[in-house]
Amino acid sequence: MDTKRIPLINREISWLYFNDRVLQEAADPTVPLIERIKFLAIFSSNLDEFYRVRVATLSRLSNLNEKAKEILGYNPKKVLNQIKTIVVKQERKFNNLYENVIIKQLAEEKIFILNDTQLNVVRGEFVKKYFREKLLPMLVPIMLYDGMPLPELRDRAIYFYVKLTQKKKTRYALIEVPDNLARFVVLPETNNLKFIILLDDIIRYSLEDIFFIFEHDAIEAYSIQLTRDAELDLDKEVSGKFIDALAKSLLKRKKGKPMRLLYDTDMPLDMLKTLVTKMGLHGESLIPGNRYHKFKDFIKFPNVGRAELEYPKYLPLPLNGLSFGKSLMGMIATKDYLISTPYESYDYVIHFLREAAIDPKTEEISISVYRLAENSRIIHALINAAKNGKKVNCIVELRARFDEQNNIGWSRRLEEEGVNVIYGVPDYKVHSKICLVKRIEKGKPTYYACLSTGNFNEKTAVMYSDHTLLTADKRLTDDLIKVFKALYKSTLAKGLKHLVVSPIDSRPAIYALIDSEIKNAKAGKEAYMILKMNSLADEQMIAKLYQASNAGVKIKMIVRGMCCLVPGVKGYSENIEVISIVDKYLEHSRVHIYCNDGNELVYLTSADFMTRNIDNRVEVGFPIYDDVLKKEIKEIINIQLSDNTKAREINIQNNNKYHKTKSEIPCRAQIDIYNYLKNKTN
């Protein structure tokens, strides 16, 4: 099927529709109030990254003019204009939601966010004291004199653009808002009323104390935030010099090309024009915002009210048959175990590594890490293993976007502690989530594996829904030995029999599975696929799914983020249904289920249907052979397909319509999955 002629949604536009689903959660009155504020923060954080990466890339491509259109199949300048139109509309919705809904509902809960004009004498004195003790020593105003170039603004930092006026004389200045202090300050309570003020407004309230040496009749300050190009230009060689090259490139990122200027819409036009001229920005880079920027900080908005203003906390469930009081290796030797986080405890993964670290029979541990927690218990277990004389091999992907600095720090620490650190494969990011433990049992090597759809990160494991397999199945461990051996040599594994590993195996293996369903459909047999992933953008894969649909294969998909496939188009996708679930946990697992003529095949994988995952990364997909675990995964997927509360339809209208099912019984997948797994433990 010609990919140039198939129905497709532009990937950037599709991603913006996904972020609109996040905004829907913030607007949903059934979501607890503090959680709605957090969804506003997630929306804002997502948009920051979108501009730093995707808009930055489009901006680069737009400089190629007609060549870009020929290469991409679309005009990047036209898409940039579409992006701005959608983003401005979303920002208006965001501002209205925050100012006219969230603020009012906080007030109903007797919680008030005060600005600098709303402080009484007592609270004003409290704020001034806080300013003098905590803030003033950290503020360094930069005066902007005529003819003086604008200093480099830090990526995503908040600044105040200040104007001091005395008769006809005008002075301008910049103040950077510190990012190493809490953004929110809780003020003294009065008559059971709670008050919160932002750091921004403490600075506004204290402007006179900052600029006291300048005579002025009026002083005004407006917030701005600049988002820069965050893509890195790096030599592709992976060598001992790579860490230094990456570290230098990260410094350059802070001074990347400006992509978006978010500004307070109350800023006078003359001030905005002066600023834009000094910065050399174009119209498509200007995004009108509200009084507060860097809204992602609101993810830490303090709940000073009722506990019911947040989602109730669910205790992670234990796994049937897997006990912390016994050897995990001993239990894994007898059967496979599946951990579905955050519903079930991630501590099993930590204990798996801790046991290996002190186990006298363990000889070697190999692991591939991509994104790590700030104070990683995974890393501490690996260091402990090295100190106990185990050979520890750790593949650290230094190019994990926005985690590069963290990974550089951990890799240096690991090397200092005697861990053998491998820095990936030239030209390919290592995105797989795999671990292999080698034990000597009865004089022979025996292997235990941990394979996952999610990162080895205990912090995100309580927020992301993923599946992790603990197994001693030789079919999988034998393949995993080959994968690690290849990675040690900075090459790619070949000749695997069970694992599906990108970039060599994934495309042909998935095509073969789809072709088998097509063949069965044409033979009049039952044929279906159920596919769950984060993103779907690879055009060849979409064409293959359209081919399967036209052959009569029933395809159900759960795609959280961008989805360039268009369901329900006559002659292409009449047999394809797609939903997206956005709820309190981030849907992160990737699951493939194929009918296989009645003998279902179930795969879990670290890869999405993105060209980068299929062709340009080392990803590991793994089959589930245990019938009990296959049934459990299918049950979880069926619950998600039945969601009629938090699921949205992906359709040709791109309207994020809530998904309705035949059942009138409400189904909220994330709650129902927890209850399903809880009932299994009873």
N, C-alpha and C positions, 0 to 999 in steps of 0.2 A: 504494500500500500504506500503510495507517494505521500511522504510526511508533509510536503508543501501544500497539499490540497485537503488535508484532514481538518476537522473542526478542532480548534485549540483556543484556550484562553491564555493571553500573555502572562508569563510567570509572575511579573512584578504586580500586575493588576490583580491576579489571583491571590497573591500574598496579602495585598491590601484588603481584600474581601475577608481573608482569614482574620486579620487584625480587627476588622469590624465585628467579627464574632466575639472577640475579647471585649470590645466596647459594649456589645449586647449584654454580656454578663454584668458589667458595671451598671447597666441601665435596668437590670432585672430586679423588681421590688421584692422578689422572694429570696434574693441573695442577702445574707446579713450585711449590715451597713459597712462595717470595717472591711469586709471582704470586697465590697463594691469599690471601695477606695483602692484596695490592692489591685483590682483589675484595671482601674485607671492607670495605676503605676506600671503594670505589665504592658498595657497598650502603649504607654509613653516610651518605655524601655525598648520595646519591639521596634517602634518607629525610629528611635535613635540609631539602632543597629542597621535598620533598613537603609537609612540615608548614608551611614558610614560605609556600607558595603555595596548594596545593589544600586543605589542611585549614583554612587561614586563610579561604579563600573560602567553604567549607562552614559554617564557624563564623559568618561574617557572615550567610549565608543562613538559618541555623537561627533567627536572631532574628526572622525573618518568620513563624515558626510555620506555620499552615495555608496561608497564602499561598504560602510556599515550596514546599510539597508540590504545590499546584495548578499553579504555574508550572513546576516542574522535573519533575513526574511521580513524584517519590520524596520521602521524608522525610529531610532532611539530618541531623537528629538521630539517626535510626536508622542512617544510613550512618556517621556519626561513631563510633557505638558499635561497628559492624562493623569499622571501621578500627582502633580500639583493640584489639579482640580479636585481629585478625590480626597487628598490629604487636607486641603483647606476645608472641605465639607466635613470631614471627620473631626478636625480640630474644633470647628464650630459646635458640633454635636458634643464633643468632649467638654468644652468650656461651659456650654449650657447645662450639661449634666452636673458638673462640679458646682457651678455657682448657683443654679436655681433648684437643684434637687438635693444633692449631697449635703451642702451647707445647711439647707433648711431642715433636713432630716436629722443632722447632728444636733441642731438647735432643739428639736423636739426631744432629743435624748439629754438635753441640758449640757451639751458639749458645744463650745463656741471657739472657732478659730478667729482670733482677733488680729486685726492689722494694726499698723502704727498709729492710725487715727482713732482707735477705739479703746485706748488705755486710760483708765482713771489714774488718780494720783498714786495710789498704793501700788498698782500693777506697773505703772510707769517707773516708779522708784526701783522696783524689783528688776525690771528690764534694764534700766541704766546700770544697776549694780552688776548684773550679768555681763552687760556689754563691756564695762571697764575691766572686769576680772578675767573674762574668758575670750572676748572677741577683739577688743582694741589692740592688744599686742600682736595679733595675727594679720591685721589689715594694713596694706600698703597701697594707698591711692596713687595712681599714675596720672599726672597732669598732662593734658594733651594741648600743647601749644601750637600756634599756627606754624605750618611748614614742617612740623614734626610728624614722622610716619607713625602709623598706628602700631603698637607693639603686637607681637604674635599672641593671639588669644588661644588659650589651651582648649583642646578638644573637649566639648561637652561641659566645660566649667560654666558656672553662672557668674555673670558680671553685672554690675550696675553702671549704666552710662549716665553720668551726672552732669547737670548743667547748673552753674552758679551765675546769677545775674545781678549786676549793680548798675542801675540806670541803663546806659547803652552798652556797657562793657559786659562781655560774656566769657566765661571760662568753662572748659569741659574737662572731665576726668573719668577714669575707669577704676572701679573697685572690684576685685575678685572675691566672691563669697567663699570662705574656707570650706573645704569638703572633708576635713578631719574632725569636725564637731557634729553632734547630733543636729539634724535639720529642724527638729521640733523641740521646743522648750515648754514644759508644763508649768503654768502660772499658778499662784496660790488660789485655792478654791474659796468661793464665797457662797454661803447659803445653799450648799449642795450643787452649785453651778460649777462646771469644769471649764477651764480656759487653757487654750494652747496657742502659742505664737510661733511663727516660722523664723528661723535665723535671718531670712531676708528682711522681715519687718523690724527686727531688732536693729538691723543696720540702718534701715530707713528712719527709724525713730531717733537714731543717734547721729544723723548726718552732721548736725551742727557741731558735735564733739570731734568729728573727723576733720572738718574744714574750717575750724575756728580761726585760723590765721588769715583767711581770706575775707575781706569785707564783701558782703553781699546783701541784697535786698530779698532775694528769693533763691531757693535751692530745690531742685527736683531731680529724681532718680528713677530710671526705668530699667527693668531687667532684660538682658539679652543672653542667648546661648548659641554658640557656634558648633556645628557638627562638621567634622572633617573626614576626608577620604581615609579609610582605615585599611585599605588593601596594601599588602607588603610587596615590594619588589626585592626578590631574593635570588641569589645564585642557587641553581638547583642542586649543586654538589652537596652531599651530606658528608661532612668530614669533621675533623676536630675543630676546624675554624667556624663551623656552622653556628655554634652557640653565640660566638662573638658577633658574627654577621647578623644574626637574628636580633640580638640585643641592640645593635646599632640601628637596625631597621625599625625596631619598636620606638626608639627615640624620634625617628623621622615621622612615624605615624602621628605623633603629637602635633606635628607641623604640616600635616597633609593638606591637600587642597580643600578650601571651604566648600561644603556641600549644601548647608542649610543654615540660615540665620533665623532663629525663632526670637520674635521680639514682642514686647508688651504693646498691645494695640492702643493704649493710652499715650504712647510716645508721640510728641508733636512731630508733624511732618518734616519740619526743618531739621530737627535732630536726626530723624531717620535718614534723610537725604545725605546729611553730612557723614553719618556713619557708613552708609552704603558706598558712598564715593571713596572714602578712605580705605575701605576694605576691598574695593574693586569687584563687588558682587553684581550678579545679574538678577533680573526679576524673578526667574523661576526658583532662585535660591531663597527667596524671602517668604517666610511662613508667619502670618500673624498669630500670636498666641495670647495667653492671659497674663495675669500679674506674676504667676509662678512658673518657672521652667524646671527642667530636670525633675519632672514629676515622678520619675522612677523611685525617688527617695521616699515617696508616700507608701512604698511597700512596708516601711517601718513605722507607719503612722501609729502612735500609741493608743491603745484602747483604754481610756480612762473611765469607760462606762460599764454597762452590763456585760457579763460573759456571753450573753446571747447575741451580741453584736458581731461575733465571730463564729465560724463553723465549729461545731463540737469536735474535739480531738478523739480520734479512734485509735485505740491501742493496737500496735501491729500484732498480728496473729501468729501463734506457733505453727510449725509444720507437723502434720501427722507423722509419727514414726521417727522424727529427727529430734534428738535430745541434746541439749547443751552439756548434760552431765556425763555423756559418753563420747567415745571417739567418733567424730563425724566421718572420718575415712572408713572406719569399720562398718558404719551403716550405709555409706555410699557404695561400698564394695558389693552390697547385696542387691541394691536397686537404685534407680534414678530418682532424683528429687527435683521438683520445680518450685521456685520461689517467685511469687507474684507480688512485687512491691508496688506501692507502699502498704498494700493490704496485709502482707505477711512480712515478717521481720527480716531486715537486711543484715542483722547481726550474724546470721548463718554464714554469710560470705566472709565477714571479718573473722569469725571463729575458724572457718576453713583454713584461712591463711595463718592465723595464730597457732593452730594445731600443727600445721606443717612446719612452722618456725621452730617449735621446740621438740617435735617428734623425732626420736632417735633414728627411726627408719627412713625419714625423709632425707634425700640426698640433694635434690635440685628443685628449684621453683622457677618457672618462666611465666611472665605476665606481660600483657600489652596494655598500656594506660593512655588515655586521651584527655579527659578532664578529671582533675582531682579536687577533693575538698581542701579547704584552706589549711586545716590541721589534720591531714589525712591519716586515718587509722590504718588504711591500706599500706601506705608508705612505712609507717612505724612497724607494722608486722613484717614487711620485707627487710627492713634494717635489722630487726630482731633476729630474723632468720640468718642473715649474713653474719651477725655477731655469734650465732650458735654454730657457725661452721658450714652452713648450707651454701651451695652454689646458687646464687640468685641472679637471674637474667631479667632485666626490665627494659622493655621497648617503650621509650617515651616519645610521643609525637609532639615535637616542639612547635609544630605549625597549627595546633588547635586554636582556631581564631579566638582572640581576646583572652585566651588562657596561656599564651606563649610565655609571659613573664613568670607566671606561677610554675609552669612546667620547667623552665630554665632553673629556677631556684631548687625545685625538687630533684632534678637530674644531678645538679652539683652536689646536693646533700647525699644522694644515693651513692655517687662515686666516692665521696669522702668516707662513707661507711663500708666500702668494699663490695658494693653491688656492681655487677657488670651491666652498664647502661648502653643500650643500642639506640641510635638516633634514626630509626625508620629506614625507608627505602627511597632512593633518588626518584623524583618525579611523582611519587605516590604518597599521600597521607595514609598513615596506618590508623584506621578508625575502628578496627575490630576490638571486641571486648572479650578477651580470652585469657585463661590461666591454666597452666599444666603443672602438676606436682608429681615428681618422680620419687617413688619409695622402693626400698629393697625389701622384698618379702620372700622368705625362704630361699634367699640367695639370688633371686631374680628381680629385675626391675618391673614394677607395677605402676600404672599411671592413673591419676585422678584429675578430672577436668572441671573447670567452671567456665561456662559459656553464657553470654548475656546479650540482651538487646540494648542494655543501658550501660553507662560508664561505671567504673569502679570508684564510686563517689557516694559516700554515706550521707552527705548533705542533700544531694538531689534525689537520693533514693526514697526520701520521705515525701517528696513532692511530685516525682515522675512515676508514671505507671510503666513497669517493665517486667520482663520474664527472665529468670536466670536458671540455668540447668546445672545441677551437680551430678556428675556421672563418672563411672569407671568403665563404660562400654568401650571395648577395644576397637570397635569400628570407628568410633569418634576420636579416641585418644591416639590411635595409630596415625590418622590423618593430621591430628594436631601436632604431633611430633614433627611431621614433614613441614608444616606451616612455620613452626618456630625455627627449625633448622635453616629454612630458606631466609627467614627474617634476620637471623644472626649474620648471614652473608650478604644482607641487603639485596636479596633477590626475591622472586615470587615462586611459591610452591606450585608444582605441577604433578599430574597423575593422581589426584585425590579421588577417592572412591565414594565418600559419603558427605563430607563438608562441601559447601558451595562457596567458593572464595573469589571475591573480586580482586583484581580486574580480569583474571583469566577465565574463570568458570561461570560467573553469574549470568551474563547475557545468554550464552548458549544453553545453560542448564534451565533457566526460566523459560526461554523460548521452547525448549523441548517439552517442558511440563505443560505449557499452553497448547502446543501442537497436539499433544496427546488428548487434551480436552476437546480440541477442534475435531480430531479424528473420531472420537467417541460420539460427539454431537452429530456429525454427519452420518454416522452409522445408526442413528436413532437411539443411542444409549443416553442415560442421564449424564450430563456434563455441567460442572459448575466450578467456580473459583470464589473463595472469600479471601480478600487481601486487605490487610491493615498496615498502614504506614504513616509516616509524618508528612511526606511530600511526594507528589507525582508530577514530574515535569519532563522526563525523557521522552522525546517525540517518537523514537523508534518503538519504545515499549508501549506508548499510547496507541500507535498504529497496530501493534500486535494485539492489543486488547480489543480494538475495534474489529479486527479480523475475526477474533474469537466470538465477539458479540454477533457479528453477521452470520457466523456458522451455527448460531443457536446456543452457545455456551452462556449460561446464566452467571453473571458476575456481580457480586456484592462487594463494595469497598468501604472502608472506614479510613478517611484521609483527614488528619487534623489540620494541616497547614495548606500550603499552596496545592492546587489541583488544576493542571492545565487541560486535563481531559474534560470533555463536555458530555455529560450523560443525556440519554433520551433523544438523541438526534437520529432521525429516520435515515436508514442506510448506513449507519455507523455504530450507534451505541444504544439501540433500543433495548438491549438486554443488560444494560449496565446501570446499577443504582449506586450512588455515592452519598454517604453521610459524613458529617464531621462532628466530633464531640468535644465541646469546650466546657470544662467544669473545674472543680477546685484542684484536681490533680492534672498535671500535664500528660496527655496521652503520648507515650514515647515508644511503646513496643511495636515491633514489626512482625507480623504473623502472616503466613501463607498457608491456605488450606486448599487442596486440589481433590476433586471427586475421585479421580483415578479408577473409574469404572466400579465404584462402590467400595473400594479399598482405600479410604482416605489417606492422603499424604499431608503431614503437618510439618512446616518448617518455621523456625524462628531465625531472625537475622538482625544484623546491625545496620543493614543497608536499606535506604529508600529507593524508590524508582526515580532517581535523579542520575543524570549522566555522570556526575562526579562520583557517585557511590558505586555505579556499575563499572565504569571504565577507568576511573582515575584515583581510586582509593583501594586500600587493602581492607576488605570487609569479610566477615565470616558468617555464613548462614549454616544452620545445623538442623538436621532432621530430628524429630521426636519419635523414638521407636517404642517407648513404653505406652501400651494401650490405655492405661489409667490416666497418664498425663495428657495423651492426645485428647481423651474425652474431656478432661478438665479445661484444656485450652479451648476446645470447641464450645463448651458450655459458657465460658467467659465471653467468647466472641458472640455467641447467640444473645447473651444478655445485652451486649453493646448494640447489636443490630436491632434489638427491641426497644432501645431507649426512645422515649417519647417526651422527655423532659429537657434534656441538655443537648440532644442531637439536632443538627441542622441539615437540611438537604443541600447538596451541591447540585445546582441545576443551571439550565441555559439562561435563566433570568438573573443569576447571581444575586439573589435577594436574601440569602441566608434564612430562608423560611424554616421554622421549627418543624422537625420531622414528626409526622403523625403515623401511628400504627393502627392496625385493626382493633387491637385490644384497647378497652377503655380503662384498664388498670394502669395507673401511672408507673412508669419504669424509669428510674434514674440509675443508669448503669453503674456508676462508681459506688453508690450506696448498696445496690443490689449485689454487686460482685463481692463486696466485703461480707455481706450477710450470707451469700452462697458459700464462701470459703470458711466463714465462722461456723456454719452448720456442719461442714465437713470435719471440723476438729472436735465437735461434740460427740 
